[in-house]
Each structure stands twice: as C-alpha cells, then as structure tokens.
Amino acid sequence: YIGSFSVIGEDQNARAEYVRKQLLEMRNVTKTKPVLLVISLSGIKVCSSSGESVYMAHALKRISYATCDPDCCQFSFLAREPKGHTNIQYCHAFVTKTAPEAEELNAIVGNAFKMAFTYQRERQQQAASSQLQSTPEGVEATVSSPPVMPRQPTFHELIEQQIEVQREQNEEIQRRQQEELTKRLSEISTAKIDERIKELNERKKKEKEELEREQEAQRLQRLQGKDRTSWVSQGYIM
C-alpha cells in the first residue's frame, strides 16, 4: 500500500486525468506498507499482511473502477467512503512485486463487477419468473423451490486458480532452465573429457618417443661396444 488521495474534477474525464497525474507522481514513493487484498463479491478489503487486521473495506457498489500500470507494477481503485457523498471519491494505490500481479488484480476486480452484475440479473429474472408463476385466486397454491443456480467460484478460489497457473508456469520455466543448464554442463564436461583424452594421447606419444630414443641410444651403445671389441681382438688398439 503506497497511499490514498481524494479525487477532484468537474467531470469523469477531468477526474481520470487527475488520477493519472497523481499516480504518476506516486511512482517514486519509497514508504510502503505490506497489505493483503481480499477481493470478493462483497467488495475489496485491505488487511494487514497477516490478515488479522482490516485497514479498510469497500463494498463493490461503492467502487467506481480499478486500473493498473504494469510497467510500474501499480494497481489502484476508486471508491467513495461509507455514508460519503457520491461525488467524493478516494483513490487507493498499491504496488505489486511483478507486473503480472498488478494485471491479475485489475482483472479480478473486473470479474467481480461482471459476476455481481450477472448475479443481480439472475435474481431479477427469478423475481420476474416468480411473479408470472403466482397462483390465481381460487386455485390451490403450490410451493415450488427456486431453481438451483450453478455455484460461482469465489474470488479466493479465482486467486488460487491464478496462483496455481502462475506456479505451473514458473515450474515449466525452471524445468527448461534446468534442462538448458544440464545440457551446457554436459557440453562442458564432454569438452573437458576430449581435452583430457587429447592430453593423455600427447603424453603417451611423448613417452613413446622418449622410449624409442632411449632404445636407439642403447642400440648405438651396443654397436659401438661390438666395434671396440672387434678392434681390440685384431690388435689395432694398444
């Protein structure tokens, strides 16, 4: 959480421009507070990082809209205070660790509005259907159960699903990085083995050459010894 500010402006465009400028100035904010955002059909709660304390709570009907700036990892939403005037709104701004987190928060709030609208429309349709099915006078009334609507996932579940998707993506990235690292290490090891084999072959070659030189020297010495013996036996050496 990086702060809140009141939103002023004569019309919607002016207020939107004011919010943009204020958020631009808040990019350099260094004083922050770690918080936990709880988003549901009821609205948005800003809690302590442990979730034990609630700093602020805004019903969905009091929230005008949400926006994000992925480049700066910013997420914010506009809401009026409880029992406050409809024209007096405040912008609450936050920074996330990554750009995708800011986009996900913005998308979750957008889904909240869609689901709330869908839920309200279904209730209106059920009410209209109940009126059409009302029992005429003189006819015995029958009690019918309301149609069972499919359960919509909670926003905690949506968040968990997105976290699971993100976790799987991170695991896939780590797996690819590990494979690439293993491949590089294998290439390095292969190169070192080839280099070692080359060194051993060169050493063997040198040892063989030295051995051949020694053998040649010994052979020459033996030949010289034979020649000397021959000269002595013939009386040429005194």
Secondary structure, DSSP 4 states (H G I P E B T S, - for coil): --EEEEE--SSHHHHHHHHHHHHHHGGG------EEEEEETTEEEEEETTSS-EEEEEEGGGEEEEEEEGGGTEEEEEEPPTT--TT-EEEEEEE-SSHHHHHHHHHHHHHHHHHHHHHHHHHHHHHHHHHHTPPPTTS-----PPPPPPPPPPHHHHHHHHHHHHHHHHHHHHHHHHHHHHHHHHHHHHHHHHHHHHHHHHHHHHHHHHHHHHHHHHHHHHHHHHHHHHHHHTT---
